[in-house]
Amino acid sequence: MNPSSSDADAADLPAAVTSEGYRITTDGDDETFFALCIEEPDSDDAWIMSDTVEGLDAMR
């Protein structure tokens, strides 16, 4: 059986990403917000961080 051109080798797959949630406090503990960071662990350039207003449970 020949693999089709849509079958990917393990080497062609993107690296796994990690995620981390943060609670960030500013202004002398007056303001608190939450942030989510998604990144590729082996790269200094492959990451994104986003602040969140509501938890994911509230968005469902």
Beta strands, then each sheet from edge to edge (+ up, - down):
strand 1: 18-26
strand 2: 31-39
strand 3: 47-52
sheet 1: 1+ 2- 3+
end
